[in-house]
Amino acid sequence: MKKSSVPTREAAHQTVTSFIKLQTSDQSIQIGFTDQKVSGRAGLLSFAGFLHWHRLGDLLARVLPHQRVSKKAIPVADLALGFLAGILAGAQKLTQVAHLRRDVMLPELLAIQRVGSQSSFTRFFQGFTTAGKNLRAFRPLWRWAMERLPGRQEGYSLDLDSTRLLHEDGHQEGVKTGYTRLGNKPCLHPLLAVLAEAKLVAGFWLRAGNASCASNVIAFTLDLLANLPRHLRVRLVRADSGFCLPESVRPIDVWRDYNKRAGCEEVIKQLDADFALPKLCVKKFWGTEAALSLAVFSYNLCVLFQRHVGWMDRVTAATLRYRLFTTGGIISQTGGVRTVRLAVRDESERAWWRRRLEKIQSPVPNCNAVPAIPW
């Protein structure tokens, strides 16, 4: 049989039909297109494995306050998981979270139907209509996170603090003029509590921008202490202008303990910089609180994730995104099995990924920590 005279190139994917040439200073580069399922966020599979190991989707399905009626609607747990993944991937607004719908790998990794559209997320957060609904949804999530901390014989320090979230457009519910570092501006004024030794957020309430720093703080603290797991003991409570210590404590120890409160400011800075707190705001007040609470919960997941793999020196979410979550990969069907191939060429890096994934999936927690990112 006469061979075909048409030249072939095995390196080119079958669906590539034409190329665009990009001329650099010393070579010409061909640019084409492919139908392969390629993702620039395949590194999120490690975090997805952590979420599946803890059955977070089941928890979200139990606590979220409303269910969709339409058969085509995305389940609320799927919407929440997509939102959490979007925040972890660096999204700052609902439109940016919705952009992840184009990622072919995320639904597979998260075991969800699909990532929601902007309108889906808007309707989702509109379902949070009262303080009671929000408490029923998020008190279990704060407790779930705290239950994953070990007890400490000396107890934990509980820091109370607030921050101002500037929203100069000023048309959303709760956005009121209050004092900020830039003067009196339209803002929101959330209150939060942090377990200092773990850098974990134990509670979050949203308040209007014109609320005073002490507004609702007693109710907030009582609710938080009632939600505290039994194995965790609070030895110290610190706030902007006060603290709670037995009279037997020496003044010098009071001074030393109070000085450590600055760690709470570090948490707030991370929430502002890496978890979209200044950007997330929907029309209704309780919807905004829900969106912010889920974003703060994604911060807690980052803290617990790093504890799970045994990292003693924590890295920021920005570092996780840059060095870990943005690892590229291809998803395919191989021998009837869904397969993800990470774009990792160096054998030492591949070995690190294997150890890390084995650590996450291990049914028996152990003290063999996976080294921090080695490159």
C-alpha positions in Angstrom: 0.0 0.0 0.0 1.3 3.4 -0.9 2.1 5.6 2.0 0.4 8.9 2.4 2.5 11.8 1.2 0.8 14.2 3.8 3.3 15.0 6.5 2.2 14.5 10.2 3.4 16.0 13.4 2.8 13.8 16.5 3.6 16.8 18.8 0.5 18.7 17.6 -2.8 17.9 19.2 -5.5 16.6 16.7 -7.8 19.6 17.4 -5.1 22.2 16.5 -6.1 23.4 13.1 -4.0 26.6 12.7 -1.3 28.5 14.5 -0.7 32.1 15.3 3.0 33.1 15.1 4.6 35.1 17.9 8.0 36.5 17.0 10.5 36.9 19.9 13.9 38.4 19.6 15.5 35.1 18.6 12.8 32.7 17.5 9.2 32.3 16.2 6.7 30.6 18.5 3.5 29.0 17.2 0.4 29.5 19.3 -2.6 27.2 18.9 -5.6 25.8 20.8 -6.4 22.4 22.3 -9.5 20.6 23.6 -7.6 18.8 26.3 -8.9 19.4 29.8 -6.1 21.5 31.1 -6.3 23.5 34.4 -3.9 26.0 35.9 -5.3 25.2 39.4 -4.7 21.4 39.5 -2.7 22.0 42.7 -6.0 22.6 44.5 -6.5 18.8 44.4 -4.4 18.6 47.6 -6.8 21.0 49.4 -9.8 19.2 47.9 -8.5 15.9 49.3 -8.3 17.6 52.7 -12.0 18.7 52.4 -13.1 15.3 51.3 -11.2 13.6 54.2 -13.2 15.8 56.6 -16.5 15.3 54.7 -17.0 19.0 54.6 -19.6 18.8 51.9 -21.8 16.7 54.2 -21.4 19.3 56.9 -22.3 22.2 54.6 -25.4 20.3 53.3 -26.6 19.9 56.9 -26.1 23.4 58.2 -26.9 25.7 55.3 -30.4 27.1 55.8 -32.2 26.8 52.5 -32.6 24.3 49.7 -33.2 25.0 46.0 -36.5 23.9 44.4 -35.5 23.6 40.7 -34.1 20.2 39.6 -31.4 22.1 37.6 -30.4 24.2 40.5 -26.9 23.7 42.0 -27.2 22.2 45.5 -26.3 24.7 48.2 -23.4 22.6 49.5 -21.9 22.7 46.0 -22.4 26.4 45.8 -20.6 26.9 49.1 -17.7 24.6 48.1 -17.3 26.5 44.8 -17.3 29.8 46.7 -14.7 28.5 49.1 -12.5 27.3 46.3 -12.9 30.6 44.5 -11.7 32.5 47.6 -8.8 30.2 48.0 -7.9 30.6 44.3 -7.7 34.4 44.9 -11.1 35.7 43.9 -12.1 39.0 45.4 -15.7 39.3 44.2 -18.6 37.1 43.2 -17.9 37.7 39.5 -14.3 36.4 40.0 -15.6 33.3 41.8 -18.0 32.7 39.0 -15.1 33.0 36.5 -13.9 29.6 37.8 -16.8 28.0 35.9 -14.4 27.9 33.0 -12.0 25.6 34.9 -12.7 22.1 33.7 -11.0 20.4 36.7 -12.5 22.1 39.7 -15.9 20.4 39.7 -14.2 17.0 39.4 -11.8 17.8 42.3 -14.5 19.2 44.5 -17.1 16.5 43.6 -19.7 19.1 42.7 -22.1 19.6 39.8 -20.4 22.8 38.7 -19.2 26.2 40.0 -22.1 28.7 40.3 -22.6 31.8 38.1 -22.7 35.3 39.6 -26.5 35.2 39.7 -26.4 31.8 41.4 -24.2 33.1 44.2 -26.3 36.2 44.5 -29.5 34.1 45.0 -27.6 31.9 47.4 -26.6 34.7 49.7 -30.1 36.3 49.4 -31.3 33.2 51.2 -29.6 34.4 54.4 -32.3 36.8 55.6 -32.1 36.9 59.4 -29.6 36.7 62.2 -31.1 33.4 63.3 -30.5 31.8 60.0 -26.9 33.0 60.0 -26.3 31.7 63.5 -27.8 28.3 62.7 -25.5 28.0 59.7 -22.2 29.4 61.0 -22.1 28.5 64.7 -21.6 24.8 63.7 -18.9 25.8 61.2 -17.0 27.8 63.9 -17.4 24.9 66.3 -16.3 22.3 63.6 -13.1 24.3 63.1 -12.4 24.6 66.8 -13.0 20.9 67.4 -10.0 20.1 65.2 -7.6 21.9 67.5 -5.8 20.0 70.3 -6.5 20.9 73.9 -3.8 22.9 75.7 -3.1 22.3 79.4 -2.4 26.0 79.8 -5.5 27.0 77.8 -6.0 29.4 74.9 -6.0 33.2 74.7 -9.2 34.6 73.2 -8.7 37.9 71.4 -11.7 40.1 70.5 -11.2 42.8 67.8 -13.0 44.7 65.1 -12.1 46.1 61.7 -13.6 48.6 59.3 -14.4 47.5 55.7 -14.6 50.5 53.5 -17.4 50.7 50.9 -17.5 54.2 49.5 -20.4 53.4 47.0 -22.5 53.1 50.2 -25.7 51.7 48.9 -25.7 48.2 50.6 -27.6 47.5 53.8 -25.5 48.2 56.8 -23.0 50.4 55.0 -23.0 53.5 57.3 -20.6 56.3 57.9 -18.2 55.4 60.6 -14.6 56.3 61.6 -11.9 54.7 59.5 -8.2 55.3 59.1 -9.1 57.6 56.2 -11.6 59.6 58.3 -15.4 59.2 58.4 -16.4 57.0 55.5 -19.2 54.5 54.5 -18.1 51.2 55.9 -19.1 47.9 57.7 -17.8 47.2 61.1 -17.5 43.4 61.8 -16.5 41.9 65.2 -14.4 38.8 65.4 -12.7 36.5 67.9 -9.4 34.7 67.4 -7.8 31.8 69.4 -4.4 33.4 69.5 -2.2 30.3 69.8 -3.7 28.7 66.8 -4.5 31.9 64.8 -8.0 30.4 64.3 -11.1 32.6 64.0 -13.6 31.4 66.6 -16.5 33.7 65.7 -17.6 36.4 63.4 -20.5 38.9 63.5 -21.2 41.7 61.1 -22.2 45.1 62.3 -23.3 48.4 60.7 -20.5 50.9 59.9 -21.8 53.3 62.5 -21.8 50.8 65.4 -19.5 51.5 68.3 -16.5 49.2 69.0 -18.3 47.7 72.0 -21.7 47.1 70.3 -23.0 43.6 70.8 -19.7 42.5 72.3 -21.3 40.9 75.5 -23.8 38.9 73.5 -21.0 37.9 71.0 -18.7 36.7 73.8 -21.4 34.7 75.6 -22.5 33.0 72.4 -18.9 32.2 71.5 -18.1 30.7 74.9 -21.3 28.6 74.8 -20.1 27.3 71.4 -16.7 26.4 72.6 -15.8 22.7 72.4 -15.5 21.1 75.9 -11.9 20.1 75.4 -10.8 23.7 74.8 -10.2 26.0 77.8 -9.9 29.8 77.6 -7.4 31.1 80.1 -7.4 34.8 79.0 -9.7 37.2 77.1 -8.2 40.3 75.6 -9.9 43.2 73.9 -9.1 46.7 72.6 -9.5 48.3 76.0 -9.6 45.6 78.5 -8.7 42.1 79.6 -9.9 39.4 82.0 -7.4 37.9 84.5 -7.5 36.6 88.1 -6.3 39.1 90.7 -3.6 36.6 91.6 -1.8 37.3 88.4 1.2 39.6 88.7 1.1 42.9 86.9 4.2 42.1 84.9 2.5 38.9 83.6 -0.6 40.9 82.7 1.6 43.3 80.7 3.5 40.4 78.9 0.2 38.6 78.1 -1.5 41.7 76.8 1.4 42.5 74.5 0.9 39.3 72.6 -2.5 40.5 71.4 -0.9 42.0 68.3 -1.2 38.5 66.7 -4.9 39.2 66.2 -4.0 42.2 63.9 -2.0 39.8 61.8 -5.0 37.6 61.3 -7.1 40.6 60.3 -4.4 41.7 57.8 -4.5 38.3 56.2 -8.3 38.3 56.0 -8.2 41.7 54.3 -5.3 40.9 51.9 -6.0 37.3 51.0 -9.6 36.5 51.7 -11.5 39.3 50.1 -13.0 40.8 53.3 -12.9 44.5 52.0 -14.4 43.5 48.6 -17.3 41.1 49.4 -20.6 42.9 49.8 -24.1 42.1 48.5 -27.2 44.2 48.7 -28.7 42.7 51.9 -27.0 42.9 55.3 -27.4 39.3 56.3 -26.3 38.1 52.9 -23.2 40.1 53.2 -22.5 38.6 56.7 -23.0 35.1 55.2 -20.5 35.9 52.3 -17.9 37.3 54.7 -18.4 34.4 57.2 -17.7 31.9 54.4 -14.6 33.8 53.4 -13.4 33.8 57.0 -14.2 30.1 57.2 -12.0 29.6 54.2 -9.2 31.2 56.2 -9.8 28.7 59.0 -9.6 25.9 56.4 -6.2 27.1 55.4 -5.0 27.1 59.0 -6.4 23.6 59.6 -5.0 22.3 56.3 -1.5 23.3 57.3 -1.9 21.8 60.7 -3.1 18.6 59.0 0.1 18.2 57.0 2.2 19.1 60.0 3.6 22.4 59.0 4.7 24.2 62.1 5.7 27.4 60.3 2.6 28.6 58.6 2.7 30.3 55.2 0.2 32.8 53.9 -2.7 32.0 51.5 -0.9 34.1 48.9 2.1 31.8 49.2 -0.1 28.7 49.0 -1.7 30.0 45.8 1.6 31.0 44.2 3.6 27.8 45.0 0.9 25.2 45.4 -2.6 25.8 44.1 -1.5 27.2 40.8 0.3 24.0 39.8 -1.0 23.1 36.3 -2.4 19.7 35.3 -4.5 17.7 32.8 -7.5 15.6 33.7 -8.5 12.6 31.5 -10.1 9.2 31.6 -7.4 6.5 31.7 -8.5 2.8 31.8 -11.9 3.8 33.0 -10.4 5.8 35.9 -10.5 9.6 36.2 -6.9 10.7 36.2 -5.2 14.0 37.0 -1.6 14.5 35.9 0.2 17.3 37.6 2.7 19.4 35.6 5.6 18.6 37.8 8.9 17.6 36.1 11.5 17.5 38.9 11.5 14.1 40.6 12.2 15.6 44.0 9.1 17.7 43.7 7.0 14.7 42.5 8.2 12.8 45.6 7.1 15.7 47.8 3.7 15.8 46.2 3.3 12.0 46.7 4.2 12.3 50.4 1.8 15.2 50.9 -1.2 13.5 49.2 -0.5 10.3 51.2 -0.4 12.4 54.4 -3.8 14.0 53.6 -5.5 10.7 52.7 -4.1 8.7 55.6 -7.0 7.4 57.8 -4.7 7.5 60.9 -3.2 10.9 61.8 0.4 10.8 62.6 3.2 13.1 63.5 5.2 12.6 60.3 5.0 16.1 58.9 5.4 16.7 55.2 8.2 19.3 54.9 7.2 22.8 53.9 7.3 23.7 50.2 10.9 22.9 49.3 11.3 25.1 46.2 
